[in-house]
Structures are given as structure tokens and as C-alpha cells.
Amino acid sequence: MSGAVLVALAAAFGNLLQGWDNATIAGAVLYIKKEFNLHNEPTIEGLVVAMSLIGATLITTCSGPISDWLGRRPMLIISSICYFASGLIMFWSPNVYVLLLARLLDGFGVGLAVTLVPLYISETAPSEIRGLLNTFPQFTGSGGMFLSYCMVFGMSLMDKPSWRLMLGVLSLPSLVYLLLTVFFLPESPRWLVSKGRMLEAKHVLQQLRGREDVSVELALLVEGLGVGGETSIEEYIIGPDDELTNEYDLAAAKDQIKLYGPEEGLSWVARPVTSQSSLGLASRQGSIQHPISPLVDPLVTLFGSVHEKLPETGSMRSIIFPTFGSMFSMLGNQPRNEEWDEESGVQGDEISDLDDGGVAESDNDLHSPLISRQTTSMDKDMDAPASYGTMLSMRGNAEDQAGSAGIGGGWQLAWKYIEEEGPDGTKKGGLKRIYLHQDGAAGSKRGSLFSLPAGDVLEGSEFIRASALVSQPALYSKGLLGEHPIGPAMVHPAEAAAKGPSWRDLLEPGVRHALVVGIGLQVLQQFAGINGVLYYTPQILEQAGVGVLLSNLGIGSTSASLLISGVTTLLMLPCIAVAMRLMDISGRRSLLLCTIPVLLISLIILILANVIKMDSVVHAAISTASVIVYFCCFVMGFGPIPNILCSEIFPTRVRGLCIAICALTFWICDIIVTYSLPVMLTSVGLAGVFGLYAVVCFISWIFVFLKVPETKAMPLEVITEFFALGARQQASIGKDR
């Protein structure tokens, strides 16, 4: 776990450089104008600042597909090289045109960092703390701005401030970032799996998680390679094998999924509910059939129902699933895939024998489908291979098993072979992947539902309700199934990866639905007023008398402006730290719904302060308080969350491409808002500008309430599965109407 935290911090260093650059150019441009006599050339002056935005926009158009091709780590290395080279060129710049070239190169580094760092962190972070780790870029970006403002302020007090030195210092932290990307950051395990490089992915996961057994998560990453597909929701009951056999009218024994506990002889099963049993299923407030509001996206209520079912202890600890020491044991004799990992160089006959626990000690035990071929005595008595599901074996003692079971957030990954009889009487078999999720309550045999503390459910008469997302495995092959009827028939990940990301995948309902959410958040974030409030802040603080106070201390107007900006940035840091804590507790959606109204109220107060005539001191005090509150709430919600969500909601195969589309939207809107602000101030005035921002904030809250789901503590692969399911559910509801 600590490995993932350190990797996230190192990756977020790229955003520190972005914040550093933004603050440095704001101070340096004042001195650049004097040296190159740009007072009468506003176009060139504007380009000095805007060239970085232009570079970021240009590189973003291709960063996603290239990162899907080359990998996340090489792109972060290129970003650090761009930062480093641009810093050296800016320090040397003999004329304004060379400076513009350096600023363009700097923009390339900024664009790659802003686009790929959240993606990289999401793909390496555990689901339980993914929100916290993905808030690091916001924190380091603001920290970089503060450090840069302090540096530029100190240089502005010199007799002859040097803008070249201000900009050139960027090369020093850039060198640190370059060393981190080259020698410390590993490649994203999800990207490695997408290319069929299974051994590398396994070793990276072991480093990130700090444990040897990562077979469960590795199998999850393989399942994340799919895009689209039919998904259904089923109900399961989990309990002791003998308890469920006689008490409930459930599916036949052949439909059960066997779970093996950490204690010898402890056996549990998960069986689908095929009819109404004495257990009964509690009605869910967030069910798709009965949504909170007819206008709310079914996807939102679908995600909400998952979090409603979690116990009071939160989603970060599972009630029953961590007690299982293994996932599903494999039935029958599977043929070994001698080329499952192309990099291993070891053929199937060289793989070591399985031990009693069903796990090969060799790292080459990555043949299809990453599952041990464990057979129990009960399995041997079964006639049909469809009688049991499969469960990945875990190594080590019970404590290690408990810590490594599951895929995060109370979810478990399973496979089940299903055989159905067609209309013509012929039997057809198929493999189903199952994401099992516990409900937040345990019950007795009599069917009463009541909450139990975590870990108290392993009593002889207890059971657990569970919901399941059932769909076809990502690497399932009907052709292979015909050749190997026993066990999952899986193709090599490299064969699936050979297709690569396709623009056609963007038309999949789930991907298209996710793009609406991602693009919508990026547009609304930029038009919610952050640029206008930043522009207005020095003026407000000047009215508050801060400028006069600083001038009495011998600080000039330029230095005073830089100091004010630095103090404003400093106020953001503790608020971002609070957001880190809340991101995986309250959740992304909840933070947005709570902070956006505060942004709206702050803007309304700023409008009233500029419309109503009042004493200058009172006006300055009210405006200053409103601006501070606006900044603090923005960096807690609308600042980091759009990028966090965009890095979570897209399938692995098209994640880079989709994030590039969202990032391109961000940069285009940033350019529009930044360069339309002076025109808007002239046409509608400051109160009118804040009024427009307030309207956008109101629209943003409605959009979040209706369209943005809660993704906290959920594995990325489950999130994308929910988007696919929710999109199809929405389509079916539309047809019914």
C-alpha cells in the first residue's frame, strides 16, 4: 500500500511543475514586457503567456492514443524532458521568438502531466484510497504555485530582477521529476496487462501492494480489457454449504459458486436466487425500478444502491468477503497454455507442480485464466463441470489471505460455467464472469435482517445477501470453448490488445455515457468562475487596504501583487488536505453536491457587493471573505474531482483516448474563458460576469445531481461495467416511454 502512495506522490510532481510554471510566468511577464518593449505589441505579450496553453492543447489531442500505444510511464518521461528542456531554453532565450518556442515546449510538458498523471494514479492506486491519491495532483499543483510565488516575490525585491532566472529555475525541479520518472515510477499494471505482459504486471502489483499474492487483482485487470457486452444483475445468497442446502428455495446445486474459507474444512457457497425465498430481499431506495426522481439518470441510482448497502463501518472494509482465503477453485483438467506469457520464455511443461493449496510457486503460473487448478473431493463427485464456479487461490496464512482476498470495496471476482439447452434440444455452454458485492447486512435462517459488526458474521447460522454483475469475460472465446469444454476458454491478453483502442469503441453505450459525464464536468468546471475570481482577487485585496499596508513596508506594487497571490494560494492547501480525507469517505459526488452551492452563494454575495453601494471597508471585508470561501470550496470539489472522475469511468482499452478528449475539452474551455473575460468585463461589467458564473454553478449542481454517479472505493473495472449496464437500462427506459 505504501508503494502506491509513494508512486502517486512521485507522479504528482509533474503537477507541481505545472503550478510552478503558471505562477512564475505571471510574475516574469512584467519584466519580459520591459526588456523586449512589448507595451505596444499586445499580441506578442499575450502569446508569451498563451503559448503554454496552446502547447498543452496541441499535445493533448494525441497524448491519449500515444499513451495507449507506448505506455503511461514513457509519456511521463517525455513530459519531464519537455519541462527540463523548456527551462534551459527560457533561461538562455536571446529574443522573444526563442522564448515563445520554449513556452510551447513547456506547454507540451504541462499538457502531458495534466492529462496522464490522474490516469496513471488511478491505474496504480488501490480502490479504497484512489480518491485520496488522485487529490495529490491538486495539492502539489497549488503547492508549486505557492513556492513559485515566494521565489518570484523574493527575486522582485532585487535591484535588477531577472525574468530569465525566474523561468530557468524550472529546470531544477524538472530534473528531479525526470529522475523520478526514469528510475522510480513503474509502468501502469493495467497497461501492461492490456499488452499481454503478465509477468511485468504481476511484479509491479507486488511492489505497489507490498505483498506476494496479487492473483486476484491480476485477474481483475485482465477482465478490464473488455469494452461493452451484455451485463445483468442477479441476487445471491452466501452462507455455509449445509445451511443453504436445506433451508432455501434457491438454484440447483449446479448453479452454486463454492467459496473456501481460511480455516480448514470451512466451506461456503454463493447461490443465485431464482424465486422469492423466506429470506426476502430488502427494498432499496436507490433501485433502478424505483429511482429517487424520474429525471435522475438510472446510472446514478444504480451506483447509489451499491453504497447504500454498505455497512455503517464504510465501504473500505468488507463484512464477510475478507474472511475467504481464496476465490473460486477450478474444475477439471485444463490444458496448459504454453505461451500465456510471451516474456517468460518458459514452456508449459516447465511450470512447477501445484501444491496442496492449488498454487504454483513459479511466476509462470499465469496460464489461462490466471487461476489455480484446484480440485476438491466434492468437485470430483460432480458429473457436470458447471456445478461450481472458480475461485482464485491465495497464498500464505489466514491473515495474509484475509488481507488479499477480494478486489476492493466489498467486491469479489468469480467465473461460472453455464450450460443452457436451446430450442432444438442442443446444449450450449458458456462462461460467465461475476462481480459479487455483499449487501451491508447479515441475517439468520429465519430471514430477519440486522446489522452485525464486521467479522461477526461467521457464525454457524449466518448468511449474507449479495448482488452480482454477470456478463461475458473480457477474453472469452467461443472457439476455444469448443476445443476445451471444461473450464474458462480464454484468449491471450496480447490477442485482445492487438486490436488496440478504436474510435468505434467510443460508440459503445457505456463509453458514450461516460464521455457525456466527463466532458460535461470539464466544461462546467471551467465556466464556474475560477478564472474570473482569480482575476478579481488582487483588486479586492487592494481595496481591503493590503496594498497600502505593504507599500508602507517598502514593498512595491509589483511585489505586493505577487505576495497577495502567494497568500491566496497558501489558503488553498489546508482545504485540499481536507478534501483528501473526505474523497474516499464522503465521496466525489457528495463533495460536489455540498461545495457547488457554496460557490453559488459566494458569487451571489460578490454580485451584491458590486451592485449595492456600501462603505469601502465593509465592501472590501465582504468581498475578501467571499473570495476566500470560493477558493477553499473550489479546491475541495470542482477543482480536483472532474479529473478524478475522468480517470475512473472509462474502460482500460480506451481510457487514454477518452481522457485525452476530456482534457482537450478542458484546455479549449480554459482558453475561451481566459480570453473572453476582458471582453465580458467591458460588455456586462464585473457583476454581470459573476452573474453568468453563478448561473453555470446552478446548472453544474443540477448536472451533478442528475448525471454524476458516486465511484468511491469501487474497482475501475466494476465502474465501467456499471456504466455499460446503466446506459442500456436508460435506453430501455427510453423505449418504454
Solvent accessible surface area in square Angstrom, and as a share of the most:
residue,aa,sasa,rsa
1,M,102,0.46
2,S,81,0.52
3,G,19,0.19
4,A,1,0.00
5,V,43,0.25
6,L,97,0.48
7,V,7,0.04
8,A,1,0.01
9,L,79,0.39
10,A,8,0.06
11,A,0,0.00
12,A,0,0.00
13,F,45,0.19
14,G,0,0.00
15,N,11,0.06
16,L,26,0.13
17,L,0,0.00
18,Q,32,0.14
19,G,2,0.02
20,W,27,0.10
21,D,2,0.01
22,N,66,0.34
23,A,1,0.00
24,T,3,0.02
25,I,9,0.04
26,A,49,0.38
27,G,0,0.00
28,A,0,0.00
29,V,17,0.10
30,L,65,0.33
31,Y,27,0.10
32,I,0,0.00
33,K,43,0.18
34,K,132,0.56
35,E,81,0.36
36,F,42,0.17
37,N,110,0.56
38,L,4,0.02
39,H,117,0.52
40,N,142,0.73
41,E,84,0.37
42,P,96,0.61
43,T,97,0.57
44,I,31,0.16
45,E,43,0.19
46,G,27,0.26
47,L,53,0.26
48,V,0,0.00
49,V,60,0.34
50,A,10,0.07
51,M,29,0.13
52,S,9,0.06
53,L,30,0.15
54,I,61,0.31
55,G,0,0.00
56,A,0,0.00
57,T,20,0.12
58,L,97,0.48
59,I,33,0.17
60,T,0,0.00
61,T,76,0.44
62,C,51,0.31
63,S,0,0.00
64,G,0,0.00
65,P,47,0.30
66,I,55,0.28
67,S,0,0.00
68,D,8,0.04
69,W,179,0.63
70,L,69,0.34
71,G,0,0.00
72,R,1,0.01
73,R,65,0.24
74,P,40,0.25
75,M,6,0.02
76,L,0,0.00
77,I,32,0.16
78,I,70,0.36
79,S,0,0.00
80,S,0,0.00
81,I,86,0.43
82,C,14,0.08
83,Y,0,0.00
84,F,55,0.23
85,A,30,0.23
86,S,0,0.00
87,G,0,0.00
88,L,88,0.44
89,I,48,0.24
90,M,1,0.00
91,F,109,0.45
92,W,161,0.57
93,S,0,0.00
94,P,71,0.45
95,N,61,0.31
96,V,14,0.08
97,Y,149,0.57
98,V,30,0.17
99,L,0,0.00
100,L,18,0.09
101,L,106,0.53
102,A,0,0.00
103,R,3,0.01
104,L,43,0.22
105,L,44,0.22
106,D,0,0.00
107,G,0,0.00
108,F,49,0.21
109,G,0,0.00
110,V,4,0.02
111,G,0,0.00
112,L,1,0.00
113,A,0,0.00
114,V,13,0.08
115,T,3,0.01
116,L,0,0.00
117,V,0,0.00
118,P,8,0.05
119,L,0,0.00
120,Y,0,0.00
121,I,0,0.00
122,S,0,0.00
123,E,0,0.00
124,T,1,0.00
125,A,5,0.04
126,P,10,0.06
127,S,11,0.07
128,E,36,0.16
129,I,31,0.15
130,R,2,0.01
131,G,0,0.00
132,L,55,0.27
133,L,0,0.00
134,N,5,0.03
135,T,0,0.00
136,F,18,0.08
137,P,12,0.08
138,Q,42,0.19
139,F,70,0.29
140,T,19,0.11
141,G,10,0.10
142,S,6,0.04
143,G,13,0.12
144,G,0,0.00
145,M,40,0.18
146,F,49,0.21
147,L,90,0.45
148,S,0,0.00
149,Y,23,0.09
150,C,61,0.36
151,M,36,0.16
152,V,0,0.00
153,F,35,0.15
154,G,37,0.36
155,M,25,0.11
156,S,14,0.09
157,L,97,0.48
158,M,97,0.43
159,D,147,0.76
160,K,175,0.74
161,P,34,0.21
162,S,44,0.29
163,W,7,0.02
164,R,59,0.22
165,L,70,0.35
166,M,0,0.00
167,L,2,0.01
168,G,7,0.06
169,V,26,0.15
170,L,3,0.02
171,S,10,0.06
172,L,117,0.58
173,P,19,0.12
174,S,0,0.00
175,L,74,0.37
176,V,72,0.41
177,Y,0,0.00
178,L,35,0.17
179,L,89,0.44
180,L,49,0.24
181,T,0,0.00
182,V,51,0.29
183,F,159,0.66
184,F,92,0.38
185,L,4,0.02
186,P,22,0.14
187,E,23,0.10
188,S,0,0.00
189,P,0,0.00
190,R,13,0.05
191,W,15,0.05
192,L,1,0.00
193,V,0,0.00
194,S,12,0.08
195,K,54,0.23
196,G,2,0.02
197,R,79,0.29
198,M,0,0.00
199,L,24,0.12
200,E,57,0.26
201,A,0,0.00
202,K,16,0.07
203,H,76,0.34
204,V,15,0.09
205,L,0,0.00
206,Q,29,0.13
207,Q,123,0.55
208,L,2,0.01
209,R,17,0.06
210,G,66,0.64
211,R,77,0.28
212,E,118,0.53
213,D,16,0.08
214,V,3,0.02
215,S,32,0.20
216,V,2,0.01
217,E,24,0.11
218,L,2,0.01
219,A,2,0.01
220,L,4,0.02
221,L,2,0.01
222,V,6,0.03
223,E,5,0.02
224,G,7,0.07
225,L,6,0.03
226,G,30,0.29
227,V,23,0.13
228,G,33,0.31
229,G,44,0.42
230,E,133,0.60
231,T,14,0.08
232,S,53,0.34
233,I,73,0.37
234,E,59,0.27
235,E,31,0.14
236,Y,0,0.00
237,I,1,0.01
238,I,0,0.00
239,G,0,0.00
240,P,15,0.10
241,D,25,0.13
242,D,101,0.52
243,E,38,0.17
244,L,2,0.01
245,T,75,0.43
246,N,126,0.65
247,E,88,0.40
248,Y,21,0.08
249,D,92,0.48
250,L,20,0.10
251,A,13,0.10
252,A,58,0.45
253,A,54,0.42
254,K,107,0.45
255,D,39,0.20
256,Q,5,0.02
257,I,0,0.00
258,K,11,0.05
259,L,3,0.01
260,Y,32,0.12
261,G,14,0.13
262,P,40,0.25
263,E,111,0.50
264,E,182,0.81
265,G,77,0.74
266,L,54,0.27
267,S,30,0.19
268,W,3,0.01
269,V,0,0.00
270,A,0,0.00
271,R,17,0.06
272,P,15,0.09
273,V,34,0.20
274,T,93,0.54
275,S,48,0.31
276,Q,137,0.61
277,S,16,0.10
278,S,83,0.53
279,L,9,0.04
280,G,20,0.19
281,L,71,0.35
282,A,46,0.36
283,S,114,0.73
284,R,56,0.20
285,Q,132,0.59
286,G,1,0.01
287,S,21,0.14
288,I,18,0.09
289,Q,137,0.61
290,H,138,0.62
291,P,53,0.33
292,I,100,0.51
293,S,28,0.18
294,P,102,0.64
295,L,138,0.69
296,V,7,0.04
297,D,3,0.02
298,P,13,0.08
299,L,0,0.00
300,V,8,0.04
301,T,3,0.01
302,L,8,0.04
303,F,0,0.00
304,G,21,0.20
305,S,9,0.06
306,V,7,0.04
307,H,31,0.14
308,E,83,0.37
309,K,22,0.09
310,L,28,0.14
311,P,20,0.12
312,E,178,0.80
313,T,91,0.53
314,G,29,0.28
315,S,9,0.06
316,M,92,0.41
317,R,145,0.53
318,S,13,0.08
319,I,4,0.02
320,I,0,0.00
321,F,4,0.02
322,P,37,0.23
323,T,23,0.13
324,F,1,0.00
325,G,4,0.04
326,S,12,0.08
327,M,0,0.00
328,F,0,0.00
329,S,4,0.03
330,M,1,0.00
331,L,16,0.08
332,G,29,0.27
333,N,141,0.72
334,Q,15,0.06
335,P,71,0.45
336,R,83,0.30
337,N,46,0.24
338,E,93,0.42
339,E,123,0.55
340,W,7,0.02
341,D,12,0.06
342,E,118,0.53
343,E,81,0.36
344,S,26,0.16
345,G,66,0.64
346,V,42,0.24
347,Q,88,0.39
348,G,2,0.02
349,D,116,0.60
350,E,111,0.50
351,I,14,0.07
352,S,48,0.31
353,D,120,0.62
354,L,49,0.25
355,D,67,0.35
356,D,153,0.79
357,G,44,0.42
358,G,4,0.03
359,V,13,0.07
360,A,0,0.00
361,E,118,0.53
362,S,26,0.17
363,D,58,0.30
364,N,29,0.15
365,D,23,0.12
366,L,10,0.05
367,H,5,0.02
368,S,15,0.10
369,P,3,0.02
370,L,12,0.06
371,I,2,0.01
372,S,7,0.04
373,R,54,0.20
374,Q,36,0.16
375,T,55,0.32
376,T,27,0.16
377,S,90,0.58
378,M,77,0.34
379,D,8,0.04
380,K,146,0.62
381,D,113,0.58
382,M,65,0.29
383,D,146,0.76
384,A,43,0.34
385,P,48,0.30
386,A,10,0.08
387,S,2,0.01
388,Y,7,0.03
389,G,2,0.02
390,T,9,0.05
391,M,1,0.01
392,L,1,0.01
393,S,8,0.05
394,M,14,0.06
395,R,59,0.22
396,G,53,0.51
397,N,93,0.48
398,A,48,0.37
399,E,142,0.64
400,D,83,0.43
401,Q,30,0.13
402,A,37,0.29
403,G,61,0.59
404,S,5,0.03
405,A,16,0.12
406,G,13,0.13
407,I,16,0.08
408,G,15,0.14
409,G,6,0.05
410,G,8,0.08
411,W,7,0.02
412,Q,3,0.01
413,L,0,0.00
414,A,0,0.00
415,W,2,0.01
416,K,9,0.04
417,Y,23,0.09
418,I,44,0.22
419,E,85,0.38
420,E,114,0.51
421,E,120,0.54
422,G,18,0.18
423,P,152,0.96
424,D,109,0.56
425,G,40,0.39
426,T,68,0.39
427,K,139,0.59
428,K,139,0.59
429,G,27,0.26
430,G,17,0.16
431,L,3,0.02
432,K,70,0.30
433,R,9,0.03
434,I,0,0.00
435,Y,1,0.00
436,L,1,0.00
437,H,2,0.01
438,Q,1,0.00
439,D,0,0.00
440,G,14,0.14
441,A,17,0.14
442,A,1,0.01
443,G,0,0.00
444,S,17,0.11
445,K,79,0.33
446,R,212,0.77
447,G,12,0.12
448,S,59,0.38
449,L,65,0.32
450,F,84,0.35
451,S,85,0.55
452,L,40,0.20
453,P,84,0.53
454,A,21,0.16
455,G,40,0.39
456,D,65,0.34
457,V,0,0.00
458,L,63,0.31
459,E,98,0.44
460,G,55,0.53
461,S,43,0.28
462,E,19,0.09
463,F,4,0.02
464,I,1,0.00
465,R,14,0.05
466,A,0,0.00
467,S,11,0.07
468,A,1,0.01
469,L,4,0.02
470,V,8,0.04
471,S,5,0.03
472,Q,87,0.39
473,P,3,0.02
474,A,29,0.23
475,L,2,0.01
476,Y,27,0.10
477,S,21,0.14
478,K,151,0.64
479,G,54,0.52
480,L,53,0.26
481,L,16,0.08
482,G,65,0.62
483,E,116,0.52
484,H,64,0.29
485,P,77,0.49
486,I,69,0.35
487,G,8,0.08
488,P,10,0.06
489,A,3,0.02
490,M,8,0.04
491,V,32,0.18
492,H,12,0.05
493,P,0,0.00
494,A,23,0.18
495,E,104,0.47
496,A,13,0.10
497,A,16,0.12
498,A,88,0.68
499,K,151,0.64
500,G,14,0.13
501,P,48,0.30
502,S,43,0.28
503,W,171,0.60
504,R,194,0.71
505,D,15,0.08
506,L,19,0.09
507,L,122,0.61
508,E,54,0.24
509,P,47,0.30
510,G,8,0.07
511,V,2,0.01
512,R,118,0.43
513,H,13,0.06
514,A,1,0.00
515,L,21,0.11
516,V,74,0.43
517,V,1,0.00
518,G,0,0.00
519,I,58,0.29
520,G,17,0.16
521,L,0,0.00
522,Q,3,0.01
523,V,49,0.28
524,L,23,0.11
525,Q,9,0.04
526,Q,9,0.04
527,F,62,0.26
528,A,0,0.00
529,G,0,0.00
530,I,20,0.10
531,N,31,0.16
532,G,1,0.01
533,V,0,0.00
534,L,73,0.36
535,Y,125,0.47
536,Y,1,0.00
537,T,7,0.04
538,P,47,0.29
539,Q,88,0.39
540,I,1,0.00
541,L,27,0.13
542,E,92,0.41
543,Q,82,0.37
544,A,46,0.35
545,G,28,0.27
546,V,46,0.26
547,G,9,0.08
548,V,93,0.53
549,L,107,0.53
550,L,16,0.08
551,S,64,0.41
552,N,115,0.59
553,L,123,0.61
554,G,69,0.66
555,I,27,0.14
556,G,44,0.42
557,S,100,0.65
558,T,46,0.27
559,S,7,0.04
560,A,6,0.05
561,S,44,0.28
562,L,8,0.04
563,L,54,0.27
564,I,7,0.04
565,S,25,0.16
566,G,5,0.05
567,V,76,0.43
568,T,11,0.06
569,T,3,0.02
570,L,77,0.38
571,L,66,0.33
572,M,12,0.05
573,L,27,0.14
574,P,80,0.51
575,C,20,0.12
576,I,0,0.00
577,A,47,0.36
578,V,73,0.42
579,A,0,0.00
580,M,26,0.12
581,R,164,0.60
582,L,53,0.26
583,M,0,0.00
584,D,9,0.05
585,I,81,0.41
586,S,43,0.28
587,G,0,0.00
588,R,0,0.00
589,R,32,0.12
590,S,44,0.28
591,L,9,0.04
592,L,0,0.00
593,L,35,0.17
594,C,90,0.54
595,T,9,0.05
596,I,1,0.00
597,P,45,0.28
598,V,48,0.28
599,L,0,0.00
600,L,39,0.20
601,I,99,0.50
602,S,4,0.03
603,L,0,0.00
604,I,74,0.38
605,I,63,0.32
606,L,0,0.00
607,I,34,0.17
608,L,86,0.43
609,A,4,0.03
610,N,53,0.27
611,V,94,0.54
612,I,93,0.47
613,K,196,0.83
614,M,68,0.30
615,D,86,0.44
616,S,78,0.50
617,V,110,0.63
618,V,73,0.42
619,H,26,0.11
620,A,2,0.02
621,A,61,0.47
622,I,62,0.31
623,S,0,0.00
624,T,25,0.15
625,A,55,0.42
626,S,6,0.04
627,V,5,0.03
628,I,62,0.32
629,V,65,0.37
630,Y,0,0.00
631,F,2,0.01
632,C,26,0.15
633,C,19,0.12
634,F,13,0.05
635,V,4,0.02
636,M,33,0.15
637,G,0,0.00
638,F,0,0.00
639,G,6,0.06
640,P,5,0.03
641,I,0,0.00
642,P,0,0.00
643,N,43,0.22
644,I,1,0.00
645,L,1,0.00
646,C,4,0.02
647,S,0,0.00
648,E,0,0.00
649,I,2,0.01
650,F,0,0.00
651,P,12,0.07
652,T,6,0.03
653,R,47,0.17
654,V,0,0.00
655,R,1,0.01
656,G,0,0.00
657,L,9,0.05
658,C,0,0.00
659,I,10,0.05
660,A,4,0.03
661,I,41,0.21
662,C,1,0.01
663,A,8,0.06
664,L,45,0.22
665,T,23,0.13
666,F,29,0.12
667,W,8,0.03
668,I,77,0.39
669,C,10,0.06
670,D,18,0.09
671,I,51,0.26
672,I,88,0.45
673,V,5,0.03
674,T,50,0.29
675,Y,100,0.38
676,S,33,0.22
677,L,9,0.04
678,P,72,0.45
679,V,100,0.58
680,M,43,0.19
681,L,39,0.19
682,T,123,0.71
683,S,82,0.53
684,V,78,0.45
685,G,27,0.26
686,L,37,0.18
687,A,27,0.21
688,G,25,0.24
689,V,1,0.00
690,F,0,0.00
691,G,21,0.20
692,L,89,0.44
693,Y,7,0.03
694,A,9,0.07
695,V,84,0.48
696,V,27,0.16
697,C,0,0.00
698,F,115,0.48
699,I,87,0.44
700,S,0,0.00
701,W,78,0.28
702,I,65,0.33
703,F,37,0.15
704,V,0,0.00
705,F,60,0.25
706,L,39,0.19
707,K,54,0.23
708,V,0,0.00
709,P,1,0.00
710,E,15,0.07
711,T,0,0.00
712,K,31,0.13
713,A,1,0.01
714,M,3,0.01
715,P,2,0.01
716,L,1,0.00
717,E,5,0.02
718,V,0,0.00
719,I,0,0.00
720,T,20,0.12
721,E,21,0.09
722,F,6,0.02
723,F,2,0.01
724,A,9,0.07
725,L,16,0.08
726,G,0,0.00
727,A,9,0.07
728,R,52,0.19
729,Q,51,0.23
730,Q,66,0.29
731,A,55,0.43
732,S,48,0.31
733,I,41,0.21
734,G,46,0.44
735,K,170,0.72
736,D,125,0.65
737,R,200,0.73
